[in-house]
Amino acid sequence: MTLISVENLSVRYGANTVLRHVDMVVEAGEIVTIVGPNGSGKTSLLRAIIGATKPAVGQVSLKPGLKIGYVPQKLHIDPTLPISVERFMRLTDRVSKVKCEKALETAGVPDLLKRQMSQLSGGQFQRVLLARALINQPDVLLLDEATQGLDQPGSAAFYHQIEEVRRETGCAILMISHELHVVMSASDRVVCLNGHVCCEGSPAVVASAPEYRALFGTGTGGALALYRHDHDHDHDHCETSQEAAE
Ligand SMILES: Nc1ncnc2c1ncn2[C@@H]1O[C@H](COP(=O)(O)OP(=O)(O)OP(=O)(O)O)[C@@H](O)[C@H]1O
């Protein structure tokens, strides 16, 4: 079932066309990652999907009644402001404590309810943002570079958590990331954007596409090789992005 359908989308800011003729769909339950260089229109695409930016041409169709959960890139909270995780989670919606606890558990941080937001590590903070996005049981989660500021193991663990969320809730995930190798192993489909869709497909197909290589090269510190390493061994018990990144 198609949740999000983007057809022939162009986005302009004044005279500047930043996206042209973009077609893309997100199906129920799939993890789709958008990669692309700085300024390639990734955030503009997400903003068009949530209705924050109006298309100049084309359209975005959402499944009727679609519930979207949004995890921002980062959120600044004044460190002198005393606010607990519980209070933060309930700021915008009057949700029950039980629902908060369930969402925190799904986000992989079950014990943080009473902690102060200012005392959380970067990884814990992002998981609380993830939990907040999960509270209303969305059909699709949108993440805009949600691991900025985390180190590589921290990012890998976060994306592993995203896969867990999908497994547990069945929600689809559309995310933007710069960490190509880590994200690739956690994605069903990758869309490579550079003002238009350069190429898309399974991670392996995109990683070897000439358009992708032209943008990112093949020498990304061997990072892609990590994903595309030859499978001469059994991965039956090794399905996490963390392990794939090892
Ligand atoms: N509100 C705006 N007004 C004018 N220009 C904008 C606006 N938002 C973005 N742009 C421009 O549109 C282009 C695409 O920006 P966008 O943020 O979508 O790219 P991005 O791929 O998400 O970039 P990054 O990886 O750096 O976050 C950039 O050239 C940017 O300067």
Ligand as a Chemical Component Dictionary entry (heavy atoms), coordinates in Angstrom:
data_LIG
# 
_chem_comp.id                   LIG 
_chem_comp.type                 NON-POLYMER 
_chem_comp.pdbx_formal_charge   0 
_chem_comp.three_letter_code    LIG 
# 
loop_
_chem_comp_atom.comp_id 
_chem_comp_atom.atom_id 
_chem_comp_atom.alt_atom_id 
_chem_comp_atom.type_symbol 
_chem_comp_atom.charge 
_chem_comp_atom.model_Cartn_x 
_chem_comp_atom.model_Cartn_y 
_chem_comp_atom.model_Cartn_z 
_chem_comp_atom.pdbx_ordinal 
LIG N1  N1  N 0 13.592 28.840 2.770  1  
LIG C1  C1  C 0 14.490 28.909 1.792  2  
LIG N2  N2  N 0 14.613 30.015 1.025  3  
LIG C2  C2  C 0 15.495 30.100 0.028  4  
LIG N3  N3  N 0 16.350 29.095 -0.315 5  
LIG C3  C3  C 0 16.279 27.968 0.408  6  
LIG C4  C4  C 0 15.353 27.813 1.491  7  
LIG N4  N4  N 0 15.527 26.576 2.028  8  
LIG C5  C5  C 0 16.504 25.994 1.307  9  
LIG N5  N5  N 0 16.955 26.816 0.326  10 
LIG C6  C6  C 0 17.988 26.499 -0.673 11 
LIG O1  O1  O 0 17.548 25.346 -1.378 12 
LIG C7  C7  C 0 18.638 24.471 -1.653 13 
LIG C8  C8  C 0 18.303 23.091 -1.104 14 
LIG O2  O2  O 0 18.265 23.148 0.311  15 
LIG P1  P1  P 0 17.883 21.900 1.221  16 
LIG O3  O3  O 0 17.955 22.352 2.635  17 
LIG O4  O4  O 0 16.625 21.308 0.737  18 
LIG O5  O5  O 0 19.091 20.917 0.861  19 
LIG P2  P2  P 0 19.685 19.691 1.680  20 
LIG O6  O6  O 0 20.013 18.645 0.666  21 
LIG O7  O7  O 0 18.740 19.307 2.761  22 
LIG O8  O8  O 0 21.016 20.319 2.261  23 
LIG P3  P3  P 0 21.931 19.912 3.528  24 
LIG O9  O9  O 0 22.475 18.553 3.266  25 
LIG O10 O10 O 0 22.991 20.967 3.500  26 
LIG O11 O11 O 0 21.035 19.996 4.746  27 
LIG C9  C9  C 0 19.868 25.118 -1.036 28 
LIG O12 O12 O 0 20.558 25.767 -2.058 29 
LIG C10 C10 C 0 19.288 26.109 -0.043 30 
LIG O13 O13 O 0 20.135 27.213 0.100  31 
# 
loop_
_chem_comp_bond.comp_id 
_chem_comp_bond.atom_id_1 
_chem_comp_bond.atom_id_2 
_chem_comp_bond.value_order 
_chem_comp_bond.pdbx_ordinal 
LIG N1  C1  SING 1  
LIG C1  N2  SING 2  
LIG C1  C4  DOUB 3  
LIG N2  C2  DOUB 4  
LIG C2  N3  SING 5  
LIG N3  C3  DOUB 6  
LIG C3  C4  SING 7  
LIG C3  N5  SING 8  
LIG C4  N4  SING 9  
LIG N4  C5  DOUB 10 
LIG C5  N5  SING 11 
LIG N5  C6  SING 12 
LIG C6  O1  SING 13 
LIG C6  C10 SING 14 
LIG O1  C7  SING 15 
LIG C7  C8  SING 16 
LIG C7  C9  SING 17 
LIG C8  O2  SING 18 
LIG O2  P1  SING 19 
LIG P1  O3  DOUB 20 
LIG P1  O4  SING 21 
LIG P1  O5  SING 22 
LIG O5  P2  SING 23 
LIG P2  O6  DOUB 24 
LIG P2  O7  SING 25 
LIG P2  O8  SING 26 
LIG O8  P3  SING 27 
LIG P3  O9  DOUB 28 
LIG P3  O10 SING 29 
LIG P3  O11 SING 30 
LIG C9  O12 SING 31 
LIG C9  C10 SING 32 
LIG C10 O13 SING 33 
# 
